[in-house]
Amino acid sequence: MVEDTLSTGKSSYEAVRALQQAGVDVLAVLTILSYDFDVAMQKMRETGVPVYRLVSYHDLVRVAVAVGVIPETEVDLLMKWREAPDSFVAAQK
């Protein structure tokens, strides 16, 4: 199965489960971008289907800094967001 972005894993999990229930042997999930959130990786482990990504969040940030889209001074903030996105906005207020 091909997915554009793997964030929480909910939609990928539901799609894999639906395919499996329909008798499809899902060999893997390929995502273009993964935030590598623990919750997503856990959900996908529950399906028994391996996940492969083309680009990780860390790679995306690293390249964005290298080409000047994101200043180096913002990297720590972006990594803090990735660690706890649900509570990040509240913590910044």
N, CA, C and O atoms as a GROMACS GRO file, in nm:
protein
  372
    1MET      N    1   0.084  -0.116   0.000
    1MET     CA    2   0.000   0.000   0.000
    1MET      C    3   0.089   0.123   0.000
    1MET      O    4   0.192   0.125   0.068
    2VAL      N    5   0.052   0.225  -0.075
    2VAL     CA    6   0.129   0.348  -0.082
    2VAL      C    7   0.052   0.458  -0.011
    2VAL      O    8  -0.068   0.476  -0.032
    3GLU      N    9   0.123   0.532   0.072
    3GLU     CA   10   0.066   0.640   0.152
    3GLU      C   11   0.150   0.765   0.127
    3GLU      O   12   0.272   0.756   0.113
    4ASP      N   13   0.087   0.882   0.121
    4ASP     CA   14   0.166   1.003   0.099
    4ASP      C   15   0.241   1.044   0.225
    4ASP      O   16   0.361   1.072   0.219
    5THR      N   17   0.172   1.048   0.339
    5THR     CA   18   0.234   1.090   0.464
    5THR      C   19   0.185   1.001   0.577
    5THR      O   20   0.066   0.972   0.588
    6LEU      N   21   0.277   0.957   0.659
    6LEU     CA   22   0.241   0.878   0.777
    6LEU      C   23   0.263   0.966   0.899
    6LEU      O   24   0.376   0.996   0.936
    7SER      N   25   0.152   1.006   0.962
    7SER     CA   26   0.165   1.088   1.082
    7SER      C   27   0.122   1.007   1.203
    7SER      O   28   0.206   0.946   1.268
    8THR      N   29  -0.008   1.005   1.234
    8THR     CA   30  -0.054   0.928   1.351
    8THR      C   31  -0.068   0.780   1.321
    8THR      O   32  -0.070   0.697   1.412
    9GLY      N   33  -0.076   0.746   1.193
    9GLY     CA   34  -0.091   0.606   1.154
    9GLY      C   35  -0.234   0.558   1.147
    9GLY      O   36  -0.260   0.446   1.103
   10LYS      N   37  -0.328   0.641   1.190
   10LYS     CA   38  -0.468   0.598   1.197
   10LYS      C   39  -0.524   0.557   1.060
   10LYS      O   40  -0.580   0.448   1.046
   11SER      N   41  -0.509   0.642   0.960
   11SER     CA   42  -0.568   0.610   0.829
   11SER      C   43  -0.496   0.492   0.764
   11SER      O   44  -0.560   0.409   0.699
   12SER      N   45  -0.365   0.484   0.780
   12SER     CA   46  -0.292   0.370   0.725
   12SER      C   47  -0.332   0.241   0.794
   12SER      O   48  -0.352   0.139   0.728
   13TYR      N   49  -0.344   0.246   0.925
   13TYR     CA   50  -0.386   0.130   1.002
   13TYR      C   51  -0.523   0.082   0.955
   13TYR      O   52  -0.542  -0.037   0.929
   14GLU      N   53  -0.617   0.174   0.945
   14GLU     CA   54  -0.753   0.138   0.902
   14GLU      C   55  -0.754   0.082   0.760
   14GLU      O   56  -0.828  -0.013   0.732
   15ALA      N   57  -0.675   0.140   0.671
   15ALA     CA   58  -0.670   0.091   0.534
   15ALA      C   59  -0.611  -0.050   0.527
   15ALA      O   60  -0.663  -0.136   0.457
   16VAL      N   61  -0.501  -0.071   0.600
   16VAL     CA   62  -0.440  -0.204   0.601
   16VAL      C   63  -0.536  -0.306   0.658
   16VAL      O   64  -0.552  -0.414   0.603
   17ARG      N   65  -0.601  -0.273   0.769
   17ARG     CA   66  -0.696  -0.366   0.831
   17ARG      C   67  -0.813  -0.397   0.736
   17ARG      O   68  -0.856  -0.512   0.727
   18ALA      N   69  -0.863  -0.298   0.668
   18ALA     CA   70  -0.973  -0.320   0.573
   18ALA      C   71  -0.929  -0.410   0.458
   18ALA      O   72  -1.002  -0.500   0.418
   19LEU      N   73  -0.810  -0.387   0.407
   19LEU     CA   74  -0.758  -0.472   0.300
   19LEU      C   75  -0.738  -0.615   0.350
   19LEU      O   76  -0.772  -0.710   0.280
   20GLN      N   77  -0.684  -0.629   0.468
   20GLN     CA   78  -0.663  -0.763   0.525
   20GLN      C   79  -0.796  -0.835   0.544
   20GLN      O   80  -0.808  -0.954   0.515
   21GLN      N   81  -0.896  -0.763   0.593
   21GLN     CA   82  -1.028  -0.824   0.614
   21GLN      C   83  -1.093  -0.864   0.482
   21GLN      O   84  -1.176  -0.955   0.477
   22ALA      N   85  -1.054  -0.796   0.374
   22ALA     CA   86  -1.106  -0.828   0.241
   22ALA      C   87  -1.026  -0.941   0.176
   22ALA      O   88  -1.052  -0.980   0.062
   23GLY      N   89  -0.928  -0.994   0.249
   23GLY     CA   90  -0.850  -1.105   0.198
   23GLY      C   91  -0.724  -1.068   0.123
   23GLY      O   92  -0.659  -1.154   0.064
   24VAL      N   93  -0.690  -0.941   0.124
   24VAL     CA   94  -0.570  -0.895   0.054
   24VAL      C   95  -0.447  -0.920   0.142
   24VAL      O   96  -0.449  -0.890   0.262
   25ASP      N   97  -0.343  -0.972   0.084
   25ASP     CA   98  -0.217  -0.992   0.154
   25ASP      C   99  -0.135  -0.864   0.136
   25ASP      O  100  -0.067  -0.847   0.035
   26VAL      N  101  -0.141  -0.777   0.234
   26VAL     CA  102  -0.068  -0.650   0.228
   26VAL      C  103   0.078  -0.679   0.264
   26VAL      O  104   0.107  -0.720   0.377
   27LEU      N  105   0.166  -0.659   0.170
   27LEU     CA  106   0.307  -0.693   0.191
   27LEU      C  107   0.383  -0.586   0.267
   27LEU      O  108   0.474  -0.616   0.344
   28ALA      N  109   0.345  -0.459   0.246
   28ALA     CA  110   0.415  -0.348   0.311
   28ALA      C  111   0.336  -0.220   0.290
   28ALA      O  112   0.248  -0.211   0.205
   29VAL      N  113   0.370  -0.122   0.371
   29VAL     CA  114   0.321   0.014   0.351
   29VAL      C  115   0.442   0.098   0.313
   29VAL      O  116   0.543   0.098   0.384
   30LEU      N  117   0.431   0.169   0.202
   30LEU     CA  118   0.536   0.260   0.158
   30LEU      C  119   0.481   0.401   0.172
   30LEU      O  120   0.380   0.435   0.111
   31THR      N  121   0.548   0.483   0.250
   31THR     CA  122   0.506   0.621   0.265
   31THR      C  123   0.615   0.714   0.211
   31THR      O  124   0.734   0.685   0.222
   32ILE      N  125   0.572   0.822   0.153
   32ILE     CA  126   0.668   0.918   0.100
   32ILE      C  127   0.737   0.990   0.216
   32ILE      O  128   0.860   0.998   0.220
   33LEU      N  129   0.657   1.041   0.311
   33LEU     CA  130   0.712   1.112   0.427
   33LEU      C  131   0.657   1.049   0.553
   33LEU      O  132   0.537   1.021   0.562
   34SER      N  133   0.742   1.027   0.650
   34SER     CA  134   0.698   0.980   0.782
   34SER      C  135   0.753   1.073   0.888
   34SER      O  136   0.871   1.108   0.887
   35TYR      N  137   0.665   1.111   0.980
   35TYR     CA  138   0.710   1.190   1.095
   35TYR      C  139   0.775   1.099   1.199
   35TYR      O  140   0.835   1.147   1.295
   36ASP      N  141   0.763   0.969   1.181
   36ASP     CA  142   0.820   0.869   1.273
   36ASP      C  143   0.767   0.885   1.415
   36ASP      O  144   0.840   0.863   1.512
   37PHE      N  145   0.639   0.922   1.426
   37PHE     CA  146   0.578   0.930   1.559
   37PHE      C  147   0.565   0.790   1.616
   37PHE      O  148   0.529   0.697   1.545
   38ASP      N  149   0.595   0.775   1.744
   38ASP     CA  150   0.586   0.645   1.810
   38ASP      C  151   0.448   0.583   1.795
   38ASP      O  152   0.436   0.463   1.773
   39VAL      N  153   0.344   0.665   1.807
   39VAL     CA  154   0.207   0.614   1.799
   39VAL      C  155   0.180   0.551   1.662
   39VAL      O  156   0.111   0.450   1.653
   40ALA      N  157   0.235   0.609   1.558
   40ALA     CA  158   0.215   0.554   1.423
   40ALA      C  159   0.289   0.422   1.406
   40ALA      O  160   0.235   0.326   1.350
   41MET      N  161   0.410   0.418   1.455
   41MET     CA  162   0.488   0.294   1.442
   41MET      C  163   0.423   0.181   1.521
   41MET      O  164   0.422   0.066   1.476
   42GLN      N  165   0.367   0.212   1.638
   42GLN     CA  166   0.298   0.111   1.718
   42GLN      C  167   0.173   0.060   1.645
   42GLN      O  168   0.149  -0.060   1.639
   43LYS      N  169   0.095   0.152   1.590
   43LYS     CA  170  -0.027   0.112   1.516
   43LYS      C  171   0.010   0.020   1.400
   43LYS      O  172  -0.057  -0.080   1.376
   44MET      N  173   0.114   0.053   1.329
   44MET     CA  174   0.151  -0.027   1.214
   44MET      C  175   0.208  -0.162   1.256
   44MET      O  176   0.187  -0.261   1.186
   45ARG      N  177   0.278  -0.168   1.369
   45ARG     CA  178   0.326  -0.298   1.419
   45ARG      C  179   0.208  -0.390   1.449
   45ARG      O  180   0.218  -0.512   1.432
   46GLU      N  181   0.098  -0.332   1.495
   46GLU     CA  182  -0.021  -0.412   1.525
   46GLU      C  183  -0.076  -0.482   1.401
   46GLU      O  184  -0.140  -0.586   1.412
   47THR      N  185  -0.052  -0.428   1.283
   47THR     CA  186  -0.101  -0.489   1.160
   47THR      C  187  -0.010  -0.602   1.113
   47THR      O  188  -0.052  -0.687   1.033
   48GLY      N  189   0.113  -0.604   1.162
   48GLY     CA  190   0.209  -0.705   1.117
   48GLY      C  191   0.268  -0.674   0.981
   48GLY      O  192   0.333  -0.760   0.921
   49VAL      N  193   0.245  -0.553   0.932
   49VAL     CA  194   0.292  -0.513   0.800
   49VAL      C  195   0.409  -0.415   0.816
   49VAL      O  196   0.395  -0.316   0.888
   50PRO      N  197   0.522  -0.441   0.752
   50PRO     CA  198   0.634  -0.348   0.764
   50PRO      C  199   0.606  -0.215   0.695
   50PRO      O  200   0.531  -0.208   0.598
   51VAL      N  201   0.668  -0.110   0.747
   51VAL     CA  202   0.653   0.024   0.691
   51VAL      C  203   0.789   0.069   0.639
   51VAL      O  204   0.891   0.057   0.708
   52TYR      N  205   0.789   0.122   0.518
   52TYR     CA  206   0.910   0.178   0.459
   52TYR      C  207   0.881   0.322   0.421
   52TYR      O  208   0.772   0.353   0.372
   53ARG      N  209   0.976   0.410   0.443
   53ARG     CA  210   0.957   0.550   0.409
   53ARG      C  211   1.067   0.597   0.315
   53ARG      O  212   1.180   0.548   0.320
   54LEU      N  213   1.031   0.691   0.230
   54LEU     CA  214   1.131   0.751   0.142
   54LEU      C  215   1.204   0.864   0.213
   54LEU      O  216   1.325   0.880   0.196
   55VAL      N  217   1.131   0.942   0.293
   55VAL     CA  218   1.189   1.057   0.362
   55VAL      C  219   1.139   1.059   0.506
   55VAL      O  220   1.020   1.046   0.532
   56SER      N  221   1.232   1.076   0.598
   56SER     CA  222   1.194   1.092   0.739
   56SER      C  223   1.182   1.241   0.770
   56SER      O  224   1.232   1.326   0.696
   57TYR      N  225   1.116   1.272   0.879
   57TYR     CA  226   1.104   1.410   0.924
   57TYR      C  227   1.243   1.471   0.945
   57TYR      O  228   1.268   1.585   0.905
   58HIS      N  229   1.332   1.396   1.008
   58HIS     CA  230   1.467   1.446   1.033
   58HIS      C  231   1.539   1.478   0.902
   58HIS      O  232   1.608   1.580   0.891
   59ASP      N  233   1.523   1.391   0.802
   59ASP     CA  234   1.585   1.417   0.671
   59ASP      C  235   1.526   1.542   0.607
   59ASP      O  236   1.598   1.624   0.549
   60LEU      N  237   1.394   1.557   0.617
   60LEU     CA  238   1.327   1.672   0.559
   60LEU      C  239   1.380   1.802   0.621
   60LEU      O  240   1.410   1.898   0.550
   61VAL      N  241   1.391   1.804   0.753
   61VAL     CA  242   1.442   1.923   0.821
   61VAL      C  243   1.587   1.949   0.782
   61VAL      O  244   1.625   2.063   0.754
   62ARG      N  245   1.668   1.845   0.780
   62ARG     CA  246   1.810   1.860   0.745
   62ARG      C  247   1.827   1.918   0.605
   62ARG      O  248   1.908   2.009   0.585
   63VAL      N  249   1.752   1.868   0.509
   63VAL     CA  250   1.762   1.919   0.372
   63VAL      C  251   1.707   2.062   0.363
   63VAL      O  252   1.763   2.146   0.293
   64ALA      N  253   1.598   2.089   0.433
   64ALA     CA  254   1.542   2.224   0.432
   64ALA      C  255   1.642   2.326   0.486
   64ALA      O  256   1.649   2.438   0.435
   65VAL      N  257   1.717   2.288   0.588
   65VAL     CA  258   1.823   2.375   0.640
   65VAL      C  259   1.935   2.391   0.536
   65VAL      O  260   1.983   2.501   0.512
   66ALA      N  261   1.975   2.281   0.475
   66ALA     CA  262   2.085   2.282   0.379
   66ALA      C  263   2.056   2.371   0.258
   66ALA      O  264   2.146   2.436   0.205
   67VAL      N  265   1.930   2.375   0.215
   67VAL     CA  266   1.897   2.458   0.098
   67VAL      C  267   1.846   2.597   0.136
   67VAL      O  268   1.810   2.677   0.050
   68GLY      N  269   1.844   2.626   0.267
   68GLY     CA  270   1.810   2.760   0.313
   68GLY      C  271   1.663   2.789   0.332
   68GLY      O  272   1.625   2.905   0.347
   69VAL      N  273   1.580   2.687   0.333
   69VAL     CA  274   1.436   2.708   0.353
   69VAL      C  275   1.405   2.731   0.501
   69VAL      O  276   1.313   2.806   0.536
   70ILE      N  277   1.481   2.666   0.587
   70ILE     CA  278   1.464   2.679   0.731
   70ILE      C  279   1.598   2.722   0.791
   70ILE      O  280   1.702   2.663   0.760
   71PRO      N  281   1.595   2.825   0.876
   71PRO     CA  282   1.722   2.864   0.939
   71PRO      C  283   1.764   2.762   1.045
   71PRO      O  284   1.680   2.701   1.110
   72GLU      N  285   1.892   2.744   1.060
   72GLU     CA  286   1.948   2.650   1.158
   72GLU      C  287   1.894   2.676   1.298
   72GLU      O  288   1.879   2.584   1.378
   73THR      N  289   1.866   2.801   1.326
   73THR     CA  290   1.817   2.838   1.460
   73THR      C  291   1.679   2.781   1.491
   73THR      O  292   1.639   2.780   1.607
   74GLU      N  293   1.607   2.733   1.392
   74GLU     CA  294   1.472   2.677   1.412
   74GLU      C  295   1.471   2.526   1.430
   74GLU      O  296   1.367   2.469   1.463
   75VAL      N  297   1.584   2.460   1.410
   75VAL     CA  298   1.588   2.313   1.413
   75VAL      C  299   1.546   2.258   1.549
   75VAL      O  300   1.466   2.164   1.555
   76ASP      N  301   1.597   2.313   1.657
   76ASP     CA  302   1.560   2.264   1.791
   76ASP      C  303   1.410   2.274   1.813
   76ASP      O  304   1.348   2.182   1.866
   77LEU      N  305   1.351   2.385   1.772
   77LEU     CA  306   1.207   2.404   1.786
   77LEU      C  307   1.130   2.299   1.706
   77LEU      O  308   1.031   2.244   1.756
   78LEU      N  309   1.173   2.272   1.584
   78LEU     CA  310   1.107   2.173   1.501
   78LEU      C  311   1.119   2.033   1.560
   78LEU      O  312   1.025   1.954   1.552
   79MET      N  313   1.232   2.002   1.618
   79MET     CA  314   1.250   1.870   1.680
   79MET      C  315   1.166   1.857   1.808
   79MET      O  316   1.116   1.749   1.838
   80LYS      N  317   1.152   1.966   1.882
   80LYS     CA  318   1.065   1.964   2.001
   80LYS      C  319   0.920   1.939   1.959
   80LYS      O  320   0.848   1.864   2.026
   81TRP      N  321   0.878   2.001   1.849
   81TRP     CA  322   0.742   1.978   1.799
   81TRP      C  323   0.722   1.830   1.767
   81TRP      O  324   0.619   1.772   1.800
   82ARG      N  325   0.821   1.769   1.701
   82ARG     CA  326   0.809   1.630   1.661
   82ARG      C  327   0.797   1.537   1.781
   82ARG      O  328   0.730   1.434   1.773
   83GLU      N  329   0.860   1.572   1.891
   83GLU     CA  330   0.854   1.488   2.011
   83GLU      C  331   0.717   1.490   2.077
   83GLU      O  332   0.677   1.390   2.137
   84ALA      N  333   0.644   1.601   2.068
   84ALA     CA  334   0.513   1.611   2.135
   84ALA      C  335   0.423   1.710   2.061
   84ALA      O  336   0.392   1.817   2.114
   85PRO      N  337   0.380   1.675   1.940
   85PRO     CA  338   0.302   1.771   1.860
   85PRO      C  339   0.168   1.809   1.923
   85PRO      O  340   0.122   1.922   1.906
   86ASP      N  341   0.104   1.716   1.995
   86ASP     CA  342  -0.026   1.747   2.054
   86ASP      C  343  -0.018   1.852   2.164
   86ASP      O  344  -0.111   1.931   2.180
   87SER      N  345   0.090   1.853   2.237
   87SER     CA  346   0.103   1.949   2.347
   87SER      C  347   0.192   2.068   2.311
   87SER      O  348   0.209   2.158   2.393
   88PHE      N  349   0.246   2.069   2.193
   88PHE     CA  350   0.342   2.172   2.154
   88PHE      C  351   0.280   2.311   2.152
   88PHE      O  352   0.338   2.404   2.208
   89VAL      N  353   0.166   2.327   2.090
   89VAL     CA  354   0.104   2.460   2.077
   89VAL      C  355   0.072   2.517   2.215
   89VAL      O  356   0.100   2.634   2.241
   90ALA      N  357   0.015   2.436   2.301
   90ALA     CA  358  -0.019   2.483   2.435
   90ALA      C  359   0.105   2.525   2.512
   90ALA      O  360   0.102   2.623   2.586
   91ALA      N  361   0.213   2.451   2.495
   91ALA     CA  362   0.337   2.482   2.568
   91ALA      C  363   0.403   2.611   2.518
   91ALA      O  364   0.478   2.674   2.591
   92GLN      N  365   0.375   2.649   2.394
   92GLN     CA  366   0.436   2.769   2.337
   92GLN      C  367   0.361   2.896   2.373
   92GLN      O  368   0.412   3.006   2.351
   93LYS      N  369   0.241   2.883   2.429
   93LYS     CA  370   0.160   3.003   2.463
   93LYS      C  371   0.198   3.057   2.596
   93LYS      O  372   0.141   3.157   2.641
   0.00000   0.00000   0.00000
